[in-house]
Amino acid sequence: MKPLTANILLAIVVLLFLASMSLFVVDQRQTAIVFELGKIVRVETQPGIKWKLPLVQSVRYFDNRIQTVDATQPERFLTSEKKNLMVDAFVKWRIIDPRQYYNSVGGSETNAQIRLMKRVNEVMRDEIGTHTIHDVVSAQREQIMTALRDQTNADAKKIGVVVLDVR
């Protein structure tokens, strides 16, 4: 093989290698954040093949789908009648602002779930404490759930997520 042909082949291989390091794919169920030397450069929300600078930029993916966080065990709450009520709760949520989500909880789903469940427990303690057992179990259950969702959502938006449902 001639040296010119070998050099051309080597150049093509190197170019293909750099091109493959420059491409990344964003799935329709994902959002991607592109970092350049640790700083957020851009957020890719549209699915497709995207470009980045090889070796300088990195990509981190986040799930756009609805996620569920379930309480590990039932919590004990006091009603307005001072009676104990065991409540098992779950929260449906999704990421709406990946940049804020990354800055607030470091992009950690576990940190987001802990923060959401902590806020849900605080709001639930306050809300259940103003109602009777009958109200919580049947009469005003939907209004209580709506109030829980709305109050939890105020804190959730600070971490870049939206709470869709609390039960």
N, C-alpha and C positions, 0 to 999 in steps of 0.2 A: 504494500500500500504506500502511496506517495505521501510525503510529509504534509503537503497542502490538503489532501483529502482527509487525512487524520485530524488536522487542525480544524477544518470545516465541520467534521463530525463531532469533535469535542465542543466546539462553539454551539452547535445545535443542541447537544445534550445539556450544556450549561444553561442555555436559554430556556429550554423546556423545563428544567428543574426550577429556575427562578419564576417562570410563569406559573408552575403548579403551586409554588409557595405564595404567589400573589393572589390566588383565587380562594374564595370561600363561598359557601352556599348557605343562604338563609331559608329555612323551611317555613311553610305557611303557618306553622304552629309556634314559631319562634320569633324573637327579637334579638338582634345582635348589637353589642356595643364594641366599637373599634377603639382600641387603646394605642397610643403612641408614647412609648417610654413611660407607661403608667398613668398617663393623662387621657381622659375621654376625648376622642377626636370627633366621633359622630355616632349616631344611633341609626341602625338599619332596621326599619319596620316592614318594608316591602319584601316579599319572598323573591328569590332569584339568585343568580350568580353575581357576586360582588368582588371588587378589587381592593387590595390593601398593599402596602409597601412591605416586601419581604424583609424579615429579620428586624424590622423597626416597629412594625405594628402587629398587635395581637388581637384576637377576637374572643369575646365571651358571649355565650348564648343564654337566653332566658326564655322560659316557657310562657306563652301567651294564653294558654288554656285556663279554664276555671279550675282552681285548686281547692282542696278541702283540708281543713285542719280540724281534727277531732280531739276533744278533751281526753286526757289520758285516763281520768277517773271522775266520777260524779262529784260535784262540789256541794257543800252544805250551805244553804242560804236561809236567813230568817225573814219571815213575812211580816206584815204589819201587825199580825196577831201574835207575834213572837213565837211562831211555830217553825220547826225545822222543815226544810224542803230540800230533797236531794235532786240536783239538776245536772243532767248530762247534756253538754252543748257541742255544736259543731258550727264552723264558719266556712262559707263558700266565698272565695276571693280570687282576684286576678290582678296582674301587673298592668298598670296603665301608663306609668312614666318610668321607663327603665333607667334613665339617668338618675332620677331621684331615688329610685329603689336601690341602685348600686351605692349611691352616696350615703343613704340612711342606714342600711343594714348590711353593707358590704356585699350585696348580691347574694346573701345567704338566705335560702328558703327557711331554714331552721330559725334564724334570728327573726325573720318576718312573722313566722307562726307563733313564736314565743311572745312577741310584742302584741300581736293581734289577740291572742288568748288572754293575755294579762288585761288588756283593755276591755275585752268582752266580760271578763269576770268582775271588773270594777263597775262597769255599767249595769251588769245583771244584779249585782249586790244592791246597788242604789235603787234600781227599778223594782225588783221583787220586794224590797223592804217597804215599799209604799203601797203594796197590794195585799189582798187576802189570798189564801190558798185557792179559794173558789175562782177568783179573778185570774190567777196565774194558770190554773189548770184548764179552765174552760171559757169563762165569760169574756175576758179581755185579752186572751192569749195573742191574737193577731196584732192588736194595738201594741202590746208589750214587745213582740218580736220586731215590729216596725220601728219602734223607738230604740231598741237595742241596735238594730242595723244602722239607723241614722246617726246615733251618737258614736258608734264605733267607727263609722265612715269618716268622721271628722279627723280622728287620729290617723286612720289608715291613709288618707290622702297625703299626710306629711311624710310617709315612707314610700309614696309612689304606687299604692295599690288602691283598689276599690273593693269594698265589702258588698257582695251581692245578696247574701242571705245569712241570717243567724237563726239557728233553731236550737 
